[in-house]
Amino acid sequence: MASKKIPPIRRIAINTGGGDAPGLNAVIRAATLSALRRGWEVYGIRRGYGSFLGGEPLVKLTNERVRGIAHLGGTILGSTNKGNPFEIHVKLPRARKKRLAAEIVVEELKKHKIDGLLAVGGDGSLRIAHKFHQMGLNVIGVPKTIDNDLCGTLCTFGFDTAVQTATEAIDKLHSTAQAHDRIMVVEVMGRYSGWIALHSGLASSSDAILIPEIPFEIDSVCRHLKKRAAGGRPYGIVCVAEGAAPKGHGMIYKNKNVKGREPILGGIGKWVAEQITRRTKLETRSLVLGHLQRGGSPTTYDRLLALRFGAAAVRLAAAGLWGHMVSYQPPAMGSVPLEDAIRDTKKVTVDCDTVLTGRDLGICFGD
Ligand code: F6P
């Protein structure tokens, strides 16, 4: 049987979308060098697809441009989690009527003779990438999110760095909690999945870990802390994911009505701290680690993973596996169809070994 001929690639573009994650620059470097070695031209999309609606959308990526960036946080291309091109209509100068932004992006990519798009992103960005693929664009996805909530891959880059940052922060809080006989409540990121809270909470020996997958009873957390206090330890750490919620309550938002993007979570740490003070009379403080978890240099693990993802994405493109996402299936790099990766959110399974370990160590999950 004659093998299917893969059309040659001359030019690819890389987009970094959604919230940034440590490792983005390592992906850009690996993908660029791998593509240049194949004789392809590489362009980066400046600050997301919105740049195709006005301005200079593309920047040429060369050996020099990606030199010395693998260890840097952020993204040299810029990123945005606003303005989904499938949700906004725009009227370009001299046009008679408004059009779907996504149609304009596809046209512009074709006008710039881009044969393939590497879309680096989390669930939102990969959903957009999948729709572009359905519109006929050649797309490869690369899984990125500090929340680690993407299906189809063992893990995403950015997660290890975020866990490291959160663990180091909680390590520091132990001494001040003990010095003042206080309960410190730390709110970490994790919108629908509690991976960061679970891993950093366990690694840092937190006393309670509250995650979206296990709706909690505040009384159960208070009972646990009161028992510790009665045993001579009126201090402790509660690590709570921003998406965790008490049984029977919804998640707590800073702002529910943000046009064109998901509502902004935040406030559960403060709520938990207030309840503990009211119900136990223990002195309590709360803090939100927030975007610290997205910043800084990627850990060695994330850097390696991101470099491997970038090179693997180019291999998928060379093999014509458009519409797929690179997936880490240790020890190998594999691929899954984009639609499988975005079908669901990857949640912590409540009977997984990490949760069981926490329970065996006497950590309270609030249930
Ligand atoms: O998706 C990653 C994430 O870090 C979430 O945990 C968090 O809710 C969100 O991004 C915050 O995004 P931003 O503040 O950039 O809008």
Residues whose N, C-alpha, C, O or C-beta is under 5 A from the ligand:
A	BS01	F6P	G19 D147 M189 G190 R191
